[in-house]
């Protein structure tokens, strides 16, 4: 049944993307088969309605392999389809992970005609709008995590947004919680933000934005590891360990 699900999942990737993309994901799928619950996500991929939904599911695989690359044991959908996407365990400590993706919603600026001497570079982007988008996206995920220790992991495919908007949204969530306007899940540790771009003076790819003061040594260690890691390097470590 698992092999059948992998085959169906790869067929859907090939249908919505192309054969080359499907082949590039094959090593990821093969490694994922070793993780409890993998068949659940393969079935969701096989039933993807469109390319955007498929991208959402592929990000779940990407983050799962990232945590495995950090030395965690993982289980996909440990509480069923209505619960968090992932459970990770290391050194006896368990954390639930809810994974989501920022899709591209708003069109970018018109293409600039460089041959036109009078061409004007038109500013675009709307920080207030994008901060609100991040705020609401994170807030909607609160229901997926409980009082258990948890992380909300975001992957950003919206080029209008960056880590600053998500950082500000996290601060706004903390402020609203302190003023009683919203309730932070009791065990929610931080927001994990990632994208394909490297940003900042230190060329970071992953950012952790805590929603409460981290006191436990394993929480602090995990934040530091994520803040100094690169997605592809962790995934390649995971794939190499399965050989």
C-alpha positions as CSV (number, residue, x, y, z in Angstrom):
1,X,0.0,0.0,0.0
2,X,2.8,2.4,0.8
3,X,4.7,1.8,-2.4
4,X,1.4,2.3,-4.3
5,X,0.9,5.6,-2.5
6,X,4.4,6.8,-3.4
7,X,3.9,5.9,-7.0
8,X,0.6,7.8,-7.1
9,X,2.1,10.8,-5.4
10,X,5.0,10.9,-7.9
11,X,2.5,10.6,-10.7
12,X,0.6,13.6,-9.4
13,X,3.8,15.7,-9.1
14,X,4.7,14.8,-12.7
15,X,1.2,15.7,-13.9
16,X,1.1,19.1,-12.2
17,X,4.8,20.0,-12.8
18,X,6.7,17.7,-15.1
19,X,8.8,14.6,-15.2
20,X,12.0,16.3,-14.1
21,X,10.5,17.8,-11.0
22,X,9.0,14.4,-10.1
23,X,12.4,12.8,-10.4
24,X,14.0,15.4,-8.3
25,X,11.4,14.7,-5.5
26,X,11.9,10.9,-5.7
27,X,14.8,10.8,-3.1
28,X,12.7,12.9,-0.7
29,X,9.7,10.6,-1.0
30,X,11.9,7.5,-0.7
31,X,13.4,8.8,2.6
32,X,10.0,9.9,3.9
33,X,8.7,6.3,3.6
34,X,10.9,5.5,6.6
35,X,8.9,8.0,8.8
36,X,5.7,6.8,10.6
37,X,2.6,8.3,9.0
38,X,4.3,9.0,5.7
39,X,1.5,7.3,3.8
40,X,-0.9,9.9,5.0
41,X,0.9,12.7,3.2
42,X,1.5,10.6,0.1
43,X,-2.3,10.1,-0.2
44,X,-2.9,13.8,0.2
45,X,-0.3,14.6,-2.5
46,X,-1.9,12.0,-4.9
47,X,-5.3,13.7,-4.4
48,X,-4.0,17.3,-4.8
49,X,-6.5,19.5,-6.7
50,X,-4.0,21.9,-8.1
51,X,-0.4,23.0,-8.1
52,X,-0.7,25.4,-5.2
53,X,-2.2,22.7,-2.9
54,X,0.6,20.3,-4.1
55,X,3.2,22.9,-3.1
56,X,1.6,23.1,0.4
57,X,2.1,19.4,0.9
58,X,5.7,19.4,-0.5
59,X,6.6,22.0,2.1
60,X,5.4,19.7,4.8
61,X,7.9,17.1,3.4
62,X,10.7,19.7,3.3
63,X,10.3,20.7,6.9
64,X,9.9,17.1,8.0
65,X,13.3,16.2,6.5
66,X,14.8,19.4,8.0
67,X,13.9,18.3,11.5
68,X,15.1,14.7,10.8
69,X,18.4,16.3,9.7
70,X,18.7,17.9,13.1
71,X,18.5,14.5,14.7
72,X,14.8,14.3,15.6
73,X,12.6,11.3,15.2
74,X,9.4,12.3,13.4
75,X,5.9,11.2,13.0
76,X,3.5,12.7,10.4
77,X,0.0,13.7,11.6
78,X,0.4,12.1,15.0
79,X,-3.1,13.1,16.1
80,X,-4.8,12.5,12.8
81,X,-5.8,14.9,10.0
82,X,-7.3,17.5,12.4
83,X,-4.2,17.9,14.5
84,X,-0.7,19.2,13.9
85,X,1.3,18.1,10.8
86,X,4.2,16.6,12.6
87,X,5.6,15.4,15.9
88,X,9.3,15.5,16.5
89,X,11.2,13.9,19.4
90,X,14.8,14.3,20.5
91,X,16.5,13.4,23.8
92,X,13.2,12.5,25.3
93,X,11.6,15.9,24.5
94,X,8.6,16.0,22.2
95,X,7.4,19.0,20.1
96,X,4.4,19.3,17.8
97,X,4.9,21.2,14.5
98,X,2.1,22.8,12.4
99,X,3.3,23.7,8.9
100,X,1.9,26.2,6.6
101,X,3.0,28.2,3.5
102,X,2.5,31.8,2.3
103,X,1.2,31.6,-1.2
104,X,1.7,34.4,-3.7
105,X,-1.5,36.4,-3.7
106,X,-0.8,39.9,-5.0
107,X,0.9,40.6,-8.4
108,X,4.3,42.1,-8.4
109,X,5.4,45.3,-10.2
110,X,5.1,45.7,-14.0
111,X,8.2,44.7,-15.9
112,X,10.6,47.6,-16.4
113,X,11.6,48.3,-20.0
114,X,15.3,49.0,-19.7
115,X,15.4,50.4,-23.2
116,X,13.1,53.2,-22.3
117,X,15.2,56.2,-21.0
118,X,12.1,57.5,-19.3
119,X,11.2,54.3,-17.6
120,X,10.3,54.7,-13.9
121,X,10.8,52.1,-11.3
122,X,7.4,51.9,-9.6
123,X,7.5,51.0,-5.9
124,X,5.4,48.1,-4.8
125,X,4.6,46.1,-1.8
126,X,2.5,46.9,1.2
127,X,4.2,46.2,4.5
128,X,1.1,46.9,6.6
129,X,-1.0,44.6,4.4
130,X,1.7,41.9,4.5
131,X,2.1,42.1,8.3
132,X,-1.6,41.6,8.6
133,X,-1.5,38.7,6.2
134,X,1.2,37.0,8.4
135,X,-0.7,37.8,11.6
136,X,-3.9,36.2,10.4
137,X,-2.2,33.2,8.9
138,X,-0.4,32.5,12.1
139,X,-3.5,33.1,14.2
140,X,-5.6,30.6,12.2
141,X,-3.0,27.9,13.0
142,X,-3.4,28.4,16.8
143,X,-6.3,25.9,16.7
144,X,-4.0,23.2,15.4
145,X,-1.7,23.2,18.4
146,X,-2.6,22.6,22.0
147,X,-1.1,23.0,25.4
148,X,1.8,20.7,24.3
149,X,5.1,22.2,23.3
150,X,4.7,23.3,19.7
151,X,6.1,25.3,16.8
152,X,4.3,26.9,13.8
153,X,6.6,26.5,10.8
154,X,6.0,28.8,7.8
155,X,7.5,28.6,4.4
156,X,7.3,31.8,2.3
157,X,6.7,31.7,-1.4
158,X,5.3,35.2,-1.5
159,X,8.2,37.5,-2.8
160,X,6.4,40.6,-1.5
161,X,7.0,39.4,2.1
162,X,10.1,38.8,4.1
163,X,11.2,37.8,7.6
164,X,10.6,41.4,8.8
165,X,6.9,41.2,8.2
166,X,6.6,37.9,10.0
167,X,8.8,39.1,12.9
168,X,6.5,42.1,13.3
169,X,3.4,39.9,13.1
170,X,4.8,37.8,15.9
171,X,5.4,40.9,18.0
172,X,1.9,42.0,17.3
173,X,0.5,38.6,18.4
174,X,2.5,38.9,21.7
175,X,1.2,42.4,22.3
176,X,-2.4,41.4,21.6
177,X,-2.0,38.4,24.0
178,X,-0.6,40.6,26.7
179,X,-3.6,42.9,26.4
180,X,-6.1,40.1,26.5
181,X,-7.3,40.4,22.9
182,X,-6.1,36.9,21.9
183,X,-4.9,33.8,23.7
184,X,-1.6,32.3,22.8
185,X,-1.6,28.5,22.9
186,X,0.0,27.5,26.2
187,X,2.8,25.4,24.6
188,X,3.5,27.5,21.5
189,X,7.3,28.2,21.6
190,X,8.0,30.2,18.4
191,X,7.3,30.8,14.8
192,X,9.8,29.3,12.4
193,X,10.1,31.2,9.2
194,X,11.9,30.0,6.1
195,X,12.2,30.7,2.4
196,X,14.4,29.9,-0.6
197,X,16.2,33.3,-0.1
198,X,19.1,34.0,2.1
199,X,18.7,37.3,3.9
200,X,20.3,39.6,6.4
201,X,24.0,40.4,6.9
202,X,24.6,36.9,8.2
203,X,23.0,35.2,5.1
204,X,20.3,33.4,7.1
205,X,17.6,31.2,5.7
206,X,15.7,30.2,8.8
207,X,14.4,32.5,11.5
208,X,12.8,31.7,14.9
209,X,10.5,34.3,16.4
210,X,9.7,33.3,20.0
211,X,6.2,34.0,21.3
212,X,7.4,33.6,24.9
213,X,10.6,33.7,26.8
214,X,12.4,30.4,26.2
215,X,13.9,29.0,29.5
216,X,14.4,25.3,28.8
217,X,17.9,24.5,27.5
218,X,16.5,22.2,24.7
219,X,14.3,25.0,23.4
220,X,17.2,27.5,23.3
221,X,19.4,24.9,21.6
222,X,16.8,24.2,19.0
223,X,16.3,27.9,18.2
224,X,20.0,28.4,17.8
225,X,20.3,25.3,15.6
226,X,17.5,26.5,13.3
227,X,18.8,30.1,13.2
228,X,22.2,28.9,12.0
229,X,21.1,26.1,9.6
230,X,20.3,25.9,5.9
231,X,17.4,23.9,4.5
232,X,19.1,22.0,1.7
233,X,22.1,21.1,3.9
234,X,19.8,19.6,6.5
235,X,17.8,17.7,3.9
236,X,21.0,16.4,2.3
237,X,22.2,15.2,5.7
238,X,18.9,13.3,6.1
239,X,19.1,11.7,2.7
240,X,22.7,10.7,3.2
241,X,21.9,9.0,6.5
242,X,19.3,6.8,4.8
243,X,21.9,5.4,2.3
